[in-house]
Amino acid sequence: MAEKIVDVAVGLILRADGQLLLGDRPTDKSWPGWWELPGGKIEPGETVMQALARELDEELGIRLTEARPWVTYVHAYPHTTVKLSFCIVTGWENQPVGREGQQLRWIAPAQALAMDNLLPAAYPPLRWLLQPDRYGITGVGQAQQAAAWFERLDQALARGLKLVQFREPGWPGGPADEGLRALLQQVVARCHARGAGVLLNSVHPQAWLSLADGLHLRAQDAARLAERPGLPEGALLAVSAHDAADLEHARRLKADFAVLGPVLPTDSHPERPALGWDRFALLNEQAGLPVLALGGQSEATFETARRHGAHGIAGIRGLI
């Protein structure tokens, strides 16, 4: 007999200052006293958003006015398995109150991760919430263009870009050229000075990983791995994906996030058909980890991407 999976709508309620709302579980429920994200079971015939609006009213007395889909994640507890549809909530009416007798706490996501009595299923979304929602990709091309490109990078960092992928597959001397290693060092120095991180694309030598803050696997390189590669503690792992199988493998590798595309037509990959937003949203629902939209992305598409469940956007020209 197949295991019954309970569908649950969960809200990450975020104030403008970035603080997140947690509540502790009442004594008449399982895991009493443990802190959790608000939400509850999706009733037959309800959409995720309908269930979330009802649950937030019943639990907290607030009326949902602004929310968007995010990550859907399956978590197995000892006695039940839950399919958690996480949504980002940024608008509501009324002040939250514990209508079921629970205590409420506003807390920074990073501080919440350090709590000992946080419900286990809450840890993944809190880690994901800390990932940048814009992911710039290098496109220097050749040494003569470096000075102009660094000006654009500095402008992007000044605008708040916090994560960059170093990816130069078409470099004249090849992706292992020593001149590229020096370029990587310059990119890292500039990014670190602004508090931004750099991931190294797997097209480049593995030995260069020590210079970066993590690894970005091309889909074909990820497919050759059976488990998450050994990375230093705190290093990020990102995976490129083009379909459901790629996303499933990214989840198996315990990637911190995936990049899915192309969503819209691009000059860099004219041979690859665009997914479109509806297909992107469908694949994102099955991903089980944060997904960034790639392909034709810029600030002009950022909100569209998030309405379709994206964590954010990734791009070359559109972000740097």
C-alpha positions as a Python dict, from the first residue, in 0.01 Angstrom:
ca = {
    (1, 'M'): (0, 0, 0),
    (2, 'A'): (143, 341, -101),
    (3, 'E'): (233, 574, 183),
    (4, 'K'): (-16, 857, 233),
    (5, 'I'): (140, 1198, 182),
    (6, 'V'): (-21, 1494, 356),
    (7, 'D'): (-37, 1813, 146),
    (8, 'V'): (41, 2124, 350),
    (9, 'A'): (50, 2495, 266),
    (10, 'V'): (319, 2687, 458),
    (11, 'G'): (384, 3061, 475),
    (12, 'L'): (717, 3233, 523),
    (13, 'I'): (576, 3559, 654),
    (14, 'L'): (836, 3831, 601),
    (15, 'R'): (829, 4187, 728),
    (16, 'A'): (992, 4468, 531),
    (17, 'D'): (1294, 4450, 765),
    (18, 'G'): (1353, 4083, 673),
    (19, 'Q'): (1225, 3941, 1002),
    (20, 'L'): (1036, 3612, 977),
    (21, 'L'): (736, 3500, 1186),
    (22, 'L'): (755, 3172, 1378),
    (23, 'G'): (504, 3015, 1616),
    (24, 'D'): (547, 2740, 1874),
    (25, 'R'): (329, 2430, 1854),
    (26, 'P'): (50, 2403, 2114),
    (27, 'T'): (60, 2130, 2381),
    (28, 'D'): (-228, 1938, 2221),
    (29, 'K'): (-33, 1877, 1897),
    (30, 'S'): (264, 1659, 1809),
    (31, 'W'): (606, 1818, 1869),
    (32, 'P'): (464, 2051, 2143),
    (33, 'G'): (677, 2355, 2215),
    (34, 'W'): (876, 2328, 1891),
    (35, 'W'): (886, 2634, 1668),
    (36, 'E'): (745, 2619, 1316),
    (37, 'L'): (637, 2819, 1015),
    (38, 'P'): (261, 2890, 1005),
    (39, 'G'): (36, 2683, 780),
    (40, 'G'): (-167, 2365, 766),
    (41, 'K'): (-330, 2090, 563),
    (42, 'I'): (-472, 2162, 220),
    (43, 'E'): (-837, 2054, 220),
    (44, 'P'): (-994, 1874, -79),
    (45, 'G'): (-1079, 2120, -354),
    (46, 'E'): (-850, 2395, -221),
    (47, 'T'): (-559, 2550, -406),
    (48, 'V'): (-237, 2611, -215),
    (49, 'M'): (-310, 2982, -185),
    (50, 'Q'): (-668, 2924, -70),
    (51, 'A'): (-547, 2685, 198),
    (52, 'L'): (-273, 2924, 306),
    (53, 'A'): (-516, 3217, 335),
    (54, 'R'): (-756, 3008, 544),
    (55, 'E'): (-482, 2872, 771),
    (56, 'L'): (-328, 3213, 835),
    (57, 'D'): (-669, 3349, 929),
    (58, 'E'): (-741, 3055, 1161),
    (59, 'E'): (-395, 3050, 1323),
    (60, 'L'): (-298, 3417, 1328),
    (61, 'G'): (-606, 3626, 1251),
    (62, 'I'): (-447, 3791, 949),
    (63, 'R'): (-595, 3838, 602),
    (64, 'L'): (-355, 3747, 324),
    (65, 'T'): (-308, 4023, 63),
    (66, 'E'): (24, 3944, -105),
    (67, 'A'): (192, 3605, -145),
    (68, 'R'): (370, 3406, -413),
    (69, 'P'): (454, 3038, -465),
    (70, 'W'): (811, 2935, -392),
    (71, 'V'): (945, 2582, -323),
    (72, 'T'): (749, 2259, -284),
    (73, 'Y'): (938, 2010, -67),
    (74, 'V'): (865, 1659, 63),
    (75, 'H'): (976, 1586, 420),
    (76, 'A'): (951, 1247, 595),
    (77, 'Y'): (883, 1252, 969),
    (78, 'P'): (897, 926, 1171),
    (79, 'H'): (521, 869, 1144),
    (80, 'T'): (411, 1073, 844),
    (81, 'T'): (533, 1226, 519),
    (82, 'V'): (434, 1580, 426),
    (83, 'K'): (442, 1765, 96),
    (84, 'L'): (510, 2122, 194),
    (85, 'S'): (414, 2398, -49),
    (86, 'F'): (616, 2691, 79),
    (87, 'C'): (494, 3039, -13),
    (88, 'I'): (653, 3378, 49),
    (89, 'V'): (408, 3612, 224),
    (90, 'T'): (481, 3985, 210),
    (91, 'G'): (138, 4144, 253),
    (92, 'W'): (-139, 4099, 511),
    (93, 'E'): (-397, 4289, 714),
    (94, 'N'): (-421, 4288, 1096),
    (95, 'Q'): (-150, 4211, 1348),
    (96, 'P'): (-68, 3839, 1389),
    (97, 'V'): (-190, 3690, 1717),
    (98, 'G'): (-169, 3332, 1843),
    (99, 'R'): (-534, 3231, 1800),
    (100, 'E'): (-454, 2871, 1899),
    (101, 'G'): (-264, 2970, 2212),
    (102, 'Q'): (77, 2959, 2046),
    (103, 'Q'): (357, 3204, 2115),
    (104, 'L'): (477, 3412, 1820),
    (105, 'R'): (826, 3540, 1749),
    (106, 'W'): (973, 3767, 1482),
    (107, 'I'): (1329, 3660, 1409),
    (108, 'A'): (1597, 3692, 1141),
    (109, 'P'): (1616, 3374, 928),
    (110, 'A'): (1986, 3327, 1005),
    (111, 'Q'): (1913, 3342, 1380),
    (112, 'A'): (1621, 3101, 1341),
    (113, 'L'): (1858, 2846, 1189),
    (114, 'A'): (2054, 2843, 1513),
    (115, 'M'): (1749, 2746, 1723),
    (116, 'D'): (1765, 2400, 1882),
    (117, 'N'): (1389, 2344, 1894),
    (118, 'L'): (1298, 2437, 1538),
    (119, 'L'): (1077, 2185, 1360),
    (120, 'P'): (1305, 1981, 1124),
    (121, 'A'): (1106, 2064, 811),
    (122, 'A'): (1169, 2436, 871),
    (123, 'Y'): (1547, 2419, 831),
    (124, 'P'): (1562, 2376, 449),
    (125, 'P'): (1344, 2678, 361),
    (126, 'L'): (1529, 2899, 608),
    (127, 'R'): (1861, 2803, 445),
    (128, 'W'): (1714, 2864, 99),
    (129, 'L'): (1576, 3200, 203),
    (130, 'L'): (1932, 3322, 256),
    (131, 'Q'): (2034, 3250, -105),
    (132, 'P'): (2066, 3561, -328),
    (133, 'D'): (1777, 3612, -571),
    (134, 'R'): (1997, 3750, -849),
    (135, 'Y'): (2284, 3546, -995),
    (136, 'G'): (2513, 3718, -1242),
    (137, 'I'): (2714, 3515, -1493),
    (138, 'T'): (3042, 3639, -1638),
    (139, 'G'): (3075, 3698, -2011),
    (140, 'V'): (3408, 3871, -2055),
    (141, 'G'): (3490, 3680, -2376),
    (142, 'Q'): (3851, 3789, -2424),
    (143, 'A'): (4126, 3977, -2245),
    (144, 'Q'): (4083, 4298, -2447),
    (145, 'Q'): (3728, 4335, -2317),
    (146, 'A'): (3814, 4284, -1950),
    (147, 'A'): (3846, 4652, -1852),
    (148, 'A'): (3503, 4744, -1988),
    (149, 'W'): (3348, 4432, -1837),
    (150, 'F'): (3492, 4507, -1492),
    (151, 'E'): (3325, 4847, -1506),
    (152, 'R'): (2990, 4673, -1562),
    (153, 'L'): (3065, 4426, -1279),
    (154, 'D'): (3143, 4712, -1041),
    (155, 'Q'): (2813, 4878, -1132),
    (156, 'A'): (2622, 4553, -1075),
    (157, 'L'): (2788, 4502, -737),
    (158, 'A'): (2707, 4861, -642),
    (159, 'R'): (2341, 4788, -726),
    (160, 'G'): (2348, 4499, -479),
    (161, 'L'): (2442, 4187, -680),
    (162, 'K'): (2555, 3926, -424),
    (163, 'L'): (2644, 3617, -629),
    (164, 'V'): (2839, 3570, -951),
    (165, 'Q'): (2915, 3259, -1156),
    (166, 'F'): (3256, 3257, -1325),
    (167, 'R'): (3191, 3097, -1663),
    (168, 'E'): (3411, 3158, -1968),
    (169, 'P'): (3384, 2851, -2197),
    (170, 'G'): (3471, 3044, -2513),
    (171, 'W'): (3793, 3204, -2391),
    (172, 'P'): (4047, 3211, -2679),
    (173, 'G'): (4304, 3007, -2485),
    (174, 'G'): (4044, 2754, -2365),
    (175, 'P'): (3865, 2726, -2028),
    (176, 'A'): (4188, 2615, -1852),
    (177, 'D'): (4398, 2908, -1977),
    (178, 'E'): (4623, 3057, -1708),
    (179, 'G'): (4507, 3403, -1806),
    (180, 'L'): (4157, 3298, -1701),
    (181, 'R'): (4286, 3194, -1360),
    (182, 'A'): (4419, 3545, -1310),
    (183, 'L'): (4088, 3686, -1429),
    (184, 'L'): (3903, 3467, -1177),
    (185, 'Q'): (4122, 3603, -899),
    (186, 'Q'): (4033, 3958, -1000),
    (187, 'V'): (3661, 3877, -1012),
    (188, 'V'): (3676, 3716, -667),
    (189, 'A'): (3867, 4011, -519),
    (190, 'R'): (3617, 4263, -655),
    (191, 'C'): (3317, 4058, -542),
    (192, 'H'): (3452, 3988, -194),
    (193, 'A'): (3524, 4359, -146),
    (194, 'R'): (3150, 4419, -196),
    (195, 'G'): (3036, 4122, 14),
    (196, 'A'): (2945, 3908, -288),
    (197, 'G'): (3035, 3545, -356),
    (198, 'V'): (3169, 3370, -667),
    (199, 'L'): (3091, 3018, -788),
    (200, 'L'): (3321, 2844, -1037),
    (201, 'N'): (3159, 2678, -1337),
    (202, 'S'): (3261, 2313, -1383),
    (203, 'V'): (3396, 2385, -1732),
    (204, 'H'): (3705, 2524, -1557),
    (205, 'P'): (3979, 2324, -1374),
    (206, 'Q'): (3876, 2178, -1040),
    (207, 'A'): (4202, 2307, -893),
    (208, 'W'): (4066, 2661, -920),
    (209, 'L'): (3787, 2582, -673),
    (210, 'S'): (4005, 2692, -384),
    (211, 'L'): (3978, 3048, -518),
    (212, 'A'): (3597, 3051, -526),
    (213, 'D'): (3305, 3021, -282),
    (214, 'G'): (3152, 2714, -440),
    (215, 'L'): (3085, 2519, -756),
    (216, 'H'): (2832, 2551, -1038),
    (217, 'L'): (2783, 2220, -1222),
    (218, 'R'): (2681, 2211, -1586),
    (219, 'A'): (2392, 1966, -1638),
    (220, 'Q'): (2618, 1715, -1816),
    (221, 'D'): (2877, 1731, -1536),
    (222, 'A'): (2613, 1691, -1267),
    (223, 'A'): (2477, 1383, -1447),
    (224, 'R'): (2810, 1207, -1400),
    (225, 'L'): (2794, 1239, -1020),
    (226, 'A'): (2609, 1005, -783),
    (227, 'E'): (2628, 1232, -478),
    (228, 'R'): (2718, 1584, -374),
    (229, 'P'): (3085, 1653, -450),
    (230, 'G'): (3318, 1716, -160),
    (231, 'L'): (3329, 2090, -101),
    (232, 'P'): (3462, 2297, 189),
    (233, 'E'): (3215, 2365, 470),
    (234, 'G'): (2991, 2656, 376),
    (235, 'A'): (3065, 2630, 3),
    (236, 'L'): (2764, 2650, -226),
    (237, 'L'): (2664, 2400, -493),
    (238, 'A'): (2452, 2511, -790),
    (239, 'V'): (2335, 2296, -1082),
    (240, 'S'): (2218, 2388, -1431),
    (241, 'A'): (1895, 2220, -1535),
    (242, 'H'): (1689, 2205, -1853),
    (243, 'D'): (1418, 1954, -1764),
    (244, 'A'): (1258, 1755, -1481),
    (245, 'A'): (1530, 1489, -1482),
    (246, 'D'): (1801, 1753, -1436),
    (247, 'L'): (1611, 1906, -1144),
    (248, 'E'): (1560, 1566, -981),
    (249, 'H'): (1932, 1499, -1007),
    (250, 'A'): (2013, 1842, -861),
    (251, 'R'): (1797, 1753, -563),
    (252, 'R'): (1974, 1416, -531),
    (253, 'L'): (2309, 1596, -524),
    (254, 'K'): (2173, 1820, -244),
    (255, 'A'): (2237, 2133, -448),
    (256, 'D'): (2173, 2462, -273),
    (257, 'F'): (1984, 2584, -578),
    (258, 'A'): (1929, 2511, -946),
    (259, 'V'): (1924, 2733, -1253),
    (260, 'L'): (1652, 2635, -1502),
    (261, 'G'): (1624, 2748, -1861),
    (262, 'P'): (1623, 2888, -2108),
    (263, 'V'): (1285, 3030, -2011),
    (264, 'L'): (1288, 3285, -2293),
    (265, 'P'): (1483, 3275, -2623),
    (266, 'T'): (1849, 3372, -2593),
    (267, 'D'): (2131, 3465, -2831),
    (268, 'S'): (2377, 3252, -2633),
    (269, 'H'): (2179, 2926, -2683),
    (270, 'P'): (1971, 2972, -3000),
    (271, 'E'): (1965, 2594, -3056),
    (272, 'R'): (1777, 2524, -2732),
    (273, 'P'): (1397, 2583, -2740),
    (274, 'A'): (1262, 2815, -2473),
    (275, 'L'): (1055, 2663, -2191),
    (276, 'G'): (814, 2951, -2152),
    (277, 'W'): (676, 3064, -1816),
    (278, 'D'): (403, 2802, -1782),
    (279, 'R'): (648, 2514, -1834),
    (280, 'F'): (895, 2679, -1599),
    (281, 'A'): (629, 2703, -1327),
    (282, 'L'): (530, 2338, -1371),
    (283, 'L'): (890, 2217, -1346),
    (284, 'N'): (955, 2445, -1049),
    (285, 'E'): (667, 2285, -856),
    (286, 'Q'): (848, 1949, -881),
    (287, 'A'): (1199, 2077, -809),
    (288, 'G'): (1216, 2050, -429),
    (289, 'L'): (1480, 2325, -406),
    (290, 'P'): (1507, 2693, -500),
    (291, 'V'): (1513, 2753, -876),
    (292, 'L'): (1644, 3060, -1058),
    (293, 'A'): (1505, 3143, -1402),
    (294, 'L'): (1766, 3164, -1679),
    (295, 'G'): (1734, 3283, -2037),
    (296, 'G'): (1629, 3633, -2139),
    (297, 'Q'): (1624, 3746, -1775),
    (298, 'S'): (1678, 4097, -1641),
    (299, 'E'): (1527, 4331, -1386),
    (300, 'A'): (1233, 4367, -1626),
    (301, 'T'): (1146, 3996, -1583),
    (302, 'F'): (1228, 3963, -1211),
    (303, 'E'): (875, 3996, -1076),
    (304, 'T'): (733, 3778, -1354),
    (305, 'A'): (982, 3507, -1259),
    (306, 'R'): (883, 3524, -894),
    (307, 'R'): (512, 3510, -974),
    (308, 'H'): (587, 3179, -1146),
    (309, 'G'): (761, 3038, -837),
    (310, 'A'): (1121, 3131, -915),
    (311, 'H'): (1353, 3214, -627),
    (312, 'G'): (1499, 3477, -856),
    (313, 'I'): (1680, 3521, -1187),
    (314, 'A'): (2019, 3442, -1341),
    (315, 'G'): (2174, 3604, -1643),
    (316, 'I'): (2478, 3732, -1828),
    (317, 'R'): (2395, 4061, -2001),
    (318, 'G'): (2077, 4123, -1806),
    (319, 'L'): (2251, 4136, -1467),
    (320, 'I'): (2610, 4240, -1544),
}
